[in-house]
Amino acid sequence: MNDDLFIQMRDAAREIFRYALAEASIGKAFARHVHCERGVLRVCEDLYHLDAYSRVLVISIGKAGHTMVDALAQHAGAASLEGIVASSVEPATQVRGFRYFRSGHPTPNAESIHAAKAIGKALEAQTAASLVIFMLSGGGSSIVEKPIDDEITLDDLIATYRALVHSGAPIAEINTIRKHLSAVKGGRLALAAFPAQQVSLLVSDVPDDTPDALASGPTMPDSTSVEDCYRIAEKHGMQTQLPHSARELFERHVLEETPKSDDQAFYRSRWWTILSNQTAVEQARAAAERAGFVVQVDNSCDDWDYERAGEYLLKRLRELRKESPRICLISGGEVTVKVTNGGVGGRNQQFALACAEKIAGDNITVLSAGTDGVDGNSPAAGAVVDGSTVERARAGGLDVRAAIEKFNAYPLFSALGDAIEIGPTGNNVRDLRILLAY
């Protein structure tokens, strides 16, 4: 394959990703699922007569915190809204009546704790005549946080988050532990809001079968237990990596249980997923079909180790190529990376670079990127590679194998012009992997 065709393939993969990102937007999700007319708010199948409540409080948490509030305000029109927004970036504009916090991600900061305290205070003031609208999106775990034990300092909290993220555990397992170390997660915000009517709008960055993992489930009954925490920590060897204040809770087996589905706090609560990874996958499929590809979707490697996922998807792609000369394989969800010697990069770039070695010289293109626009500790959302990547890197004096071993993919992709740098999107519905074969 010549250089022009490699460039065309990389451009095609980027265009499929861009289209999926645009169609899986917060604005379009609200247009489909949220409507307000004459004081009646419709959220999916539920109706809320706003004038019937003494107070309507909105709590928006996560990377999509700002865009969700903006969309709600647009649809609610003249309705009087007030509340708190906690996100990891500064808002482009502010909605009147809302208090804003710029919190930390992927680790908490002081504002994360201040936001948690402000939200808790606001929720505790609600009565049975109040309506609380929670809006939750990815990144919420670190963006609003308060340790369950006062002995866990902010520095300890940050060290705990780093240990969990670098453990190689899937996000659902990481969030199981976060829930039980937190005073606001695992349904505890719902407890604080009781006895108010509650509805949660979810922009999900977790597997569809574990919705309570989103932002560590602050408003939902927790399907996990303290025994799960002890098992997960042992499985991944986490305890030795935790700071003393957190490790002690595991060693003494004194973690507190979270509220379950029979708790009265959930009797007047509803939860609706208005946007998820499935939407992005479906829109990527539509874009690829319009570009003339025969498309297959395979999400079975969700939460797999990145190397295993790469081997599986490339094997599947090569099998499909035997049946058709122009194939697109789409895979949604996330892969896991156990970081042992971290440089600058993220799971998407690590996955892409590992694939680059396996497709050297082949007519295959692989794109892997996060819908939030941020991959790990880098400025990129992900990267695109093809059969020419290894040779182009070598010609530029770059070592692909060294970059993989040092988890330092971003500098290489930046030098090649193959990093996908779109900036924070104000959204987060997990990752997309787009594999093309001619």
Residue pairs with C-beta under 8 A, 6 or more apart in sequence:
1 363
1 387
1 388
1 438
3 388
5 363
5 438
6 365
6 386
6 387
6 388
9 363
9 365
9 386
9 436
9 438
10 365
10 367
10 384
10 386
10 418
12 291
12 365
12 436
13 365
13 366
13 367
13 384
13 434
13 436
14 367
14 384
14 420
15 287
15 291
16 284
16 287
16 288
16 291
16 328
16 367
16 434
17 284
17 367
17 369
17 420
17 432
17 434
19 283
19 284
19 286
19 287
20 280
20 281
20 283
20 284
20 287
20 371
20 432
21 280
21 371
21 422
21 425
21 427
23 279
23 280
23 283
23 286
24 275
24 279
24 280
24 283
24 371
24 427
24 429
25 427
26 64
26 67
26 68
26 71
26 203
26 275
26 426
26 427
27 67
27 71
29 71
29 203
29 274
29 275
29 279
30 68
30 71
30 72
30 74
30 75
30 274
32 274
33 43
33 44
33 201
33 272
33 274
34 41
34 42
34 43
34 71
34 72
34 75
34 201
34 274
35 41
35 42
35 75
36 42
36 50
36 75
36 76
36 77
36 79
39 49
39 50
39 51
39 79
40 47
40 48
40 49
40 50
41 47
41 48
41 50
41 76
41 79
42 48
43 199
43 201
43 270
43 272
43 274
44 272
44 274
46 199
46 270
46 272
48 131
48 197
48 199
50 56
50 76
50 79
50 131
53 129
53 130
53 131
53 197
54 127
54 129
54 130
55 82
55 126
55 127
55 129
55 130
55 131
56 79
56 80
56 81
56 82
56 130
56 131
56 133
57 82
57 83
57 122
57 123
57 126
57 130
57 131
57 132
57 133
57 196
58 69
58 72
58 81
58 82
58 83
58 84
58 98
58 132
58 133
58 135
59 83
59 84
59 119
59 122
59 123
59 132
59 133
59 134
59 135
59 189
60 66
60 68
60 69
60 72
60 83
60 84
60 85
60 86
60 87
60 134
60 135
61 85
61 86
61 87
61 115
61 119
61 134
61 135
61 136
61 137
61 140
61 143
61 144
61 215
61 218
62 68
62 86
62 87
62 135
62 136
62 137
62 138
62 139
62 140
62 143
62 203
62 215
62 428
63 87
63 88
63 89
63 105
63 137
63 138
63 139
63 140
63 143
63 372
63 424
63 425
63 426
63 427
63 428
64 87
64 135
64 137
64 138
64 203
64 426
64 427
64 428
65 85
65 86
65 87
65 135
65 137
65 143
66 85
66 87
66 89
66 91
66 92
66 426
67 426
67 427
68 135
68 137
68 201
68 203
69 83
69 85
69 95
69 98
69 135
70 93
70 95
72 81
72 133
72 135
72 201
73 81
73 95
80 97
81 95
81 97
81 98
82 97
82 98
83 97
83 98
83 99
83 122
83 133
84 98
84 99
84 100
84 101
84 115
84 118
84 119
84 122
85 91
85 95
85 98
85 99
85 100
85 101
86 100
86 101
86 103
86 111
86 112
86 115
86 119
86 140
86 143
86 144
87 100
87 101
87 102
87 103
87 139
87 143
88 102
88 103
88 104
88 105
88 139
88 142
88 143
88 424
89 102
89 424
89 426
90 102
91 100
94 100
99 118
101 111
101 112
101 114
101 115
101 118
102 111
103 109
103 111
103 112
103 115
103 142
103 143
103 144
103 145
104 111
104 112
104 142
104 143
105 139
105 142
105 143
106 139
106 142
106 161
106 165
107 142
107 157
107 158
107 161
107 162
108 142
108 143
108 145
108 154
108 157
108 158
108 161
109 154
110 154
112 142
112 143
112 144
112 145
113 145
113 146
113 154
115 143
115 144
116 144
116 145
116 146
116 183
116 184
117 146
119 144
119 184
119 189
119 192
120 146
120 183
120 184
120 189
120 192
123 132
123 189
123 192
123 193
123 196
124 192
126 132
126 193
126 195
126 196
127 195
127 196
128 195
128 196
128 197
130 196
130 197
131 196
131 197
131 198
131 199
132 193
132 196
132 197
132 198
132 199
133 199
133 200
133 201
134 189
134 198
134 199
134 200
134 201
134 218
134 219
135 200
135 201
135 203
136 200
136 201
136 202
136 203
136 214
136 215
136 218
136 219
137 202
137 203
137 204
137 205
137 214
137 215
137 427
137 428
138 203
138 204
138 205
138 206
138 214
138 215
138 372
138 428
138 429
138 430
139 205
139 215
139 372
139 428
140 214
140 215
140 216
140 218
141 175
141 178
141 185
141 215
141 216
142 161
143 215
144 184
144 215
144 218
145 157
145 182
145 184
145 185
146 182
146 183
146 184
147 156
147 157
147 181
147 182
147 183
148 180
148 181
148 182
148 183
148 255
148 256
149 181
149 245
149 249
151 245
151 248
152 160
152 181
152 243
152 245
152 246
153 245
155 243
156 243
156 244
156 245
156 246
159 242
159 243
160 181
160 242
160 243
160 246
161 178
163 238
163 241
163 242
164 174
164 177
164 178
164 238
165 174
165 339
166 241
166 338
166 339
166 342
167 174
167 236
167 237
167 238
167 241
167 338
168 236
168 305
168 336
168 337
168 338
168 339
169 232
169 235
169 236
169 238
169 336
170 303
170 334
170 336
171 205
171 206
171 213
171 303
171 334
172 206
172 207
172 210
172 213
172 303
173 232
173 236
175 185
175 206
175 213
175 216
175 217
176 213
176 224
176 228
176 229
176 232
177 229
177 232
177 233
177 238
178 185
178 216
179 185
179 186
179 216
179 217
179 222
179 224
179 258
180 186
180 224
180 226
180 229
180 255
180 256
180 257
180 258
181 246
181 249
181 255
182 188
182 216
184 192
184 218
185 215
185 216
185 217
185 218
185 258
186 212
186 216
186 217
186 218
186 222
186 224
186 258
186 259
187 212
187 217
187 218
187 219
187 220
187 221
187 222
187 258
187 259
187 260
187 263
187 265
187 266
188 218
188 258
188 259
189 218
189 219
190 198
190 218
190 219
190 220
190 259
190 263
190 265
190 266
190 269
191 259
191 263
191 265
193 219
193 265
194 264
194 265
195 264
195 268
196 268
197 268
198 219
198 268
198 269
198 270
199 269
199 270
199 271
199 272
200 219
200 220
200 269
200 270
200 271
200 272
201 272
201 274
202 211
202 214
202 271
202 272
202 273
202 274
202 275
202 276
203 273
203 274
203 275
203 276
203 427
203 428
203 429
204 211
204 214
204 273
204 275
204 276
204 277
204 429
204 430
205 214
205 277
205 371
205 372
205 428
205 429
205 430
206 213
206 214
206 430
207 213
207 302
207 303
207 333
208 273
208 276
208 277
208 278
210 223
211 217
211 220
211 271
211 273
212 220
212 221
212 222
212 223
212 224
219 269
219 271
220 266
220 269
220 271
221 259
221 260
221 261
221 263
221 266
222 258
222 259
222 260
224 258
225 257
225 258
226 253
226 255
226 256
226 257
229 250
229 255
230 250
230 253
230 255
232 238
233 239
233 242
233 250
239 247
239 250
239 251
240 247
242 250
249 255
259 265
259 266
275 427
275 429
276 429
276 430
277 332
277 333
277 371
277 429
277 430
277 431
277 432
278 332
279 429
280 332
280 371
280 429
280 430
280 432
281 297
281 299
281 330
281 332
281 432
284 330
284 432
284 434
285 295
285 297
285 330
288 295
288 328
288 330
288 434
289 295
291 328
292 326
293 326
293 327
293 328
293 436
294 320
294 323
294 324
294 326
294 327
294 328
295 327
295 328
295 329
295 330
296 316
296 320
296 327
296 328
296 329
296 330
297 329
297 330
297 331
297 332
298 313
298 316
298 329
298 330
298 331
299 331
299 332
299 333
300 312
301 308
301 309
301 312
301 313
301 331
301 333
301 335
302 332
302 333
302 334
303 333
303 334
303 335
303 336
304 312
304 335
304 336
305 335
305 336
305 337
305 338
306 335
306 336
306 337
306 347
306 350
306 351
306 354
307 354
309 331
309 335
309 351
309 433
310 351
310 354
310 355
310 358
311 358
313 329
313 331
313 355
313 433
313 435
314 355
314 358
314 359
314 364
314 366
314 435
316 329
317 327
317 329
317 364
317 435
317 437
318 437
320 327
320 329
320 437
321 327
321 437
325 438
326 437
326 438
327 436
327 437
328 434
328 435
328 436
329 434
329 435
329 437
330 432
330 433
330 434
330 435
331 432
331 433
331 435
332 430
332 431
332 432
332 433
333 430
333 431
334 347
334 430
334 431
335 347
335 351
335 431
336 347
337 346
337 347
337 350
337 351
337 407
339 407
340 407
341 405
341 406
341 407
342 377
342 406
342 407
342 408
343 403
343 406
343 407
343 408
343 409
343 410
343 411
344 376
344 377
344 378
344 408
344 409
344 410
344 411
345 375
345 376
345 377
345 378
345 403
345 407
345 408
345 409
345 410
346 370
346 374
346 375
346 376
346 377
346 378
346 380
346 382
346 409
346 410
347 375
347 376
347 431
348 368
348 369
348 370
348 375
348 376
348 381
348 382
348 383
348 431
349 368
349 375
349 376
349 378
349 380
349 382
349 383
349 409
349 410
349 413
349 419
350 404
350 407
350 409
351 368
351 433
352 366
352 367
352 368
352 382
352 383
352 384
352 385
352 409
352 413
353 383
353 385
353 400
353 403
353 404
353 409
353 412
353 413
354 404
355 366
355 368
355 385
356 366
356 385
356 386
356 389
356 390
356 393
356 400
357 390
357 400
357 401
357 404
359 366
359 385
359 386
359 387
359 389
360 387
360 389
360 390
360 391
361 387
361 391
362 387
363 387
363 437
363 438
364 386
364 387
364 435
364 436
364 437
365 384
365 385
365 386
365 387
365 435
365 436
365 437
366 384
366 385
366 386
366 433
366 434
366 435
366 436
367 382
367 383
367 384
367 385
367 420
367 432
367 433
367 434
367 435
368 382
368 383
368 431
368 432
368 433
368 434
369 375
369 380
369 381
369 382
369 383
369 420
369 431
369 432
370 381
370 382
370 428
370 430
370 431
371 381
371 425
371 427
371 428
371 429
371 430
371 431
371 432
372 381
372 424
372 425
372 427
372 428
373 381
373 422
373 423
373 424
373 425
374 381
374 424
375 381
375 382
375 410
376 410
378 409
378 410
378 419
379 410
379 419
379 421
380 410
380 413
380 414
380 419
380 420
380 421
381 420
381 421
381 422
381 425
382 419
382 420
382 431
383 409
383 413
383 418
383 419
383 420
384 418
384 420
385 418
389 400
389 416
389 418
390 400
392 416
393 399
393 400
393 412
393 416
394 400
396 415
396 416
398 412
398 415
398 416
400 412
402 408
403 409
403 411
403 412
410 419
413 419
